[in-house]
Amino acid sequence: MNLDNELIIVKTDNNKYLAVVDITKEFITNEGKFHFKDITSIPSILKSSTGQEFKIYRPTFKEFILNMKRGPQIIYPKDISQIVIESNISSSSKVLEIGTGSGALTLYLVSILNEKGSLTTVDISKTNQRRAKKTIERYLSIKEINEEYNLKFINQDLNDFNFSEISNEIDTVITDIPEPWIFFDNNKINTDIVWVSYLPSITQVIKTKECLESNNFENIEVKEVILRDWYLNKKIARPDNKLISHTGFLLSARFIKFD
Ligand SMILES: C[S@@+](CC[C@H](N)C(=O)[O-])C[C@H]1O[C@@H](n2cnc3c(N)ncnc32)[C@H](O)[C@@H]1O
């Protein structure tokens, strides 16, 4: 089996590493090393010369985005799951994402949308979009994203973005940029839309909420997701010592075009 270029997790007792198989190289860590060419199947277990066990398997989405190389801060899996609910996304949704960034959310959306759905993603940074595109191609194990994926990258400042050109193709807007309200400087919503903004600071939430209100949005909700892992073994059962206390707020709203 040719496993060259496969995306893998290498799991030891203490760590998880994301790696790409390169049969010409060794995989080296402080915990020992092995040669990639010794991987004959995935999943499998290899032992280093020092006896260290390496468990090798394909990553889940969560393992991939938490361990991948990234540029801007990603949206964490706990928030992505809530964004999907708040934005009422199904496999046939037509989504506009503002703020491609490292592509964590983009990747998840691409993975769940089918041929009836589509994703248009806007970012001012060409570098970030290029990295995000590579990340998606790497995770999906494809050479190049093509039309089959219904994914369109728009490299543009939101200040110059003209929503009316694509409004008929969009039913959901998700933003992860510092100033989502600038969308409304040049654009108006007049079709049914679910809007979700991910924002780190409550002052950004307040400003966005005011803007959505003045643009006749309904059902405005603000929340944050606090997730607590638990430590469990035979004698101990308690919340984990570590807690990510704050990532971002979720602001969701709907524009409903009443007759
Ligand atoms: C925090 S990142 C988004 C991360 C992304 N959601 C993820 O999960 O990987 C924010 C992105 O918004 C982009 N951005 C900021 N202001 C913008 C604007 N006015 N127009 C378009 N993109 C903007 C930045 O270039 C950056 O890539």
PDBQT file of the ligand as one rigid body, heavy atoms in Angstrom, charges set to zero:
ROOT
HETATM    1  C1  LIG A 301      -9.616  35.298  13.113  1.00  0.00    +0.000 C 
HETATM    2  S1  LIG A 301      -9.433  35.143  11.411  1.00  0.00    +0.000 S 
HETATM    3  C2  LIG A 301     -10.703  34.008  10.952  1.00  0.00    +0.000 C 
HETATM    4  C3  LIG A 301     -10.407  32.615  11.406  1.00  0.00    +0.000 C 
HETATM    5  C4  LIG A 301     -11.287  31.550  10.799  1.00  0.00    +0.000 C 
HETATM    6  N1  LIG A 301     -12.671  31.713  11.175  1.00  0.00    +0.000 N 
HETATM    7  C5  LIG A 301     -10.811  30.149  11.195  1.00  0.00    +0.000 C 
HETATM    8  O1  LIG A 301     -11.549  29.434  11.912  1.00  0.00    +0.000 OA
HETATM    9  O2  LIG A 301      -9.707  29.750  10.812  1.00  0.00    +0.000 OA
HETATM   10  C6  LIG A 301     -10.011  36.681  10.801  1.00  0.00    +0.000 C 
HETATM   11  C7  LIG A 301      -9.757  36.894   9.322  1.00  0.00    +0.000 C 
HETATM   12  O3  LIG A 301     -10.522  38.030   8.919  1.00  0.00    +0.000 OA
HETATM   13  C8  LIG A 301      -9.812  38.734   7.935  1.00  0.00    +0.000 C 
HETATM   14  N2  LIG A 301     -10.322  40.128   7.927  1.00  0.00    +0.000 N 
HETATM   15  C9  LIG A 301     -10.195  41.056   8.913  1.00  0.00    +0.000 A 
HETATM   16  N3  LIG A 301     -10.784  42.216   8.524  1.00  0.00    +0.000 NA
HETATM   17  C10 LIG A 301     -11.306  42.001   7.287  1.00  0.00    +0.000 A 
HETATM   18  C11 LIG A 301     -12.030  42.803   6.359  1.00  0.00    +0.000 A 
HETATM   19  N4  LIG A 301     -12.323  44.082   6.627  1.00  0.00    +0.000 N 
HETATM   20  N5  LIG A 301     -12.396  42.264   5.170  1.00  0.00    +0.000 NA
HETATM   21  C12 LIG A 301     -12.093  40.970   4.890  1.00  0.00    +0.000 A 
HETATM   22  N6  LIG A 301     -11.400  40.166   5.714  1.00  0.00    +0.000 NA
HETATM   23  C13 LIG A 301     -11.017  40.661   6.911  1.00  0.00    +0.000 A 
HETATM   24  C14 LIG A 301      -8.346  38.603   8.371  1.00  0.00    +0.000 C 
HETATM   25  O4  LIG A 301      -7.490  38.777   7.253  1.00  0.00    +0.000 OA
HETATM   26  C15 LIG A 301      -8.319  37.194   8.955  1.00  0.00    +0.000 C 
HETATM   27  O5  LIG A 301      -7.854  36.259   8.008  1.00  0.00    +0.000 OA
ENDROOT
TORSDOF 0
